[in-house]
Amino acid sequence: MAQARRLVVVREAIDVVLRHLEFLQPSDRTEQLHAWLDECSQEVEQWNASPPTDREREGLMKRVLAIHVAVTNMVRDVHHAKGESATR
């Protein structure tokens, strides 16, 4: 995969997590996750000047994946809680 395409894939992954994060109520946890995504975005932007090594890119993708899992779990918990309150 070409370097430019790899950057697009990473940016898109970050954007997906940001969109999911928007569905959650603001909290200390969501602010922390958002800050981590901002750091990831900044790191990707630095890659325009200095391309990452495979290890750096993989490390960032693992961080983005971990954030994505955390956000997905939070969204699921919200939906689960709404479903429980609707059945009470």
C-alpha positions as CSV (number, residue, x, y, z in Angstrom):
1,M,0.0,0.0,0.0
2,A,1.4,3.4,-0.9
3,Q,2.4,5.8,1.8
4,A,-0.3,8.3,1.0
5,R,-3.0,5.6,1.0
6,R,-1.8,4.4,4.4
7,L,-2.2,7.9,5.8
8,V,-5.7,8.1,4.4
9,V,-6.6,4.8,6.1
10,V,-5.3,6.1,9.5
11,R,-7.2,9.4,9.2
12,E,-10.4,7.6,8.2
13,A,-10.1,5.3,11.3
14,I,-9.7,8.3,13.5
15,D,-12.6,10.1,11.9
16,V,-14.9,7.0,12.5
17,V,-14.0,7.0,16.2
18,L,-14.6,10.7,16.4
19,R,-18.1,10.3,14.9
20,H,-19.0,7.6,17.4
21,L,-17.7,9.7,20.2
22,E,-20.1,12.5,19.3
23,F,-23.0,10.3,20.3
24,L,-21.9,10.2,23.9
25,Q,-22.7,12.7,26.6
26,P,-19.7,14.8,27.6
27,S,-17.8,13.4,30.5
28,D,-14.2,13.2,31.8
29,R,-13.8,9.9,30.0
30,T,-15.1,11.2,26.6
31,E,-12.9,14.3,27.0
32,Q,-9.9,12.0,27.6
33,L,-10.7,9.8,24.6
34,H,-11.1,12.9,22.5
35,A,-7.8,14.3,23.6
36,W,-6.1,11.0,22.7
37,L,-7.6,11.1,19.3
38,D,-6.4,14.6,18.9
39,E,-2.9,13.4,19.7
40,C,-3.2,10.6,17.1
41,S,-4.4,13.2,14.5
42,Q,-1.4,15.4,15.3
43,E,0.9,12.5,14.9
44,V,-0.6,11.6,11.5
45,E,-0.2,15.2,10.4
46,Q,3.5,15.1,11.3
47,W,3.9,12.1,9.0
48,N,3.4,14.4,6.0
49,A,6.8,15.9,6.7
50,S,8.4,12.7,8.0
51,P,6.8,9.4,7.0
52,P,6.5,6.9,9.9
53,T,8.2,3.6,10.1
54,D,6.0,0.5,9.9
55,R,6.4,0.1,13.7
56,E,5.2,3.7,14.3
57,R,2.2,3.4,12.0
58,E,1.3,0.0,13.6
59,G,1.6,1.5,17.1
60,L,-0.7,4.4,16.2
61,M,-3.2,2.1,14.7
62,K,-3.2,-0.1,17.8
63,R,-3.9,3.1,19.9
64,V,-6.7,4.1,17.6
65,L,-8.1,0.6,17.8
66,A,-8.0,0.6,21.6
67,I,-9.8,4.0,21.6
68,H,-12.3,2.6,19.2
69,V,-13.0,-0.4,21.4
70,A,-13.5,1.9,24.4
71,V,-15.9,4.2,22.6
72,T,-17.8,1.3,21.1
73,N,-18.2,-0.2,24.6
74,M,-19.4,3.1,25.9
75,V,-22.0,3.5,23.1
76,R,-23.2,0.0,23.6
77,D,-23.6,0.6,27.4
78,V,-25.7,3.7,26.6
79,H,-27.9,1.8,24.2
80,H,-28.2,-1.0,26.7
81,A,-29.2,1.3,29.5
82,K,-31.7,3.1,27.3
83,G,-33.2,-0.3,26.4
84,E,-33.5,-1.3,30.0
85,S,-35.1,1.9,31.1
86,A,-37.6,1.7,28.2
87,T,-38.7,-1.8,29.4
88,R,-39.2,-0.7,33.0
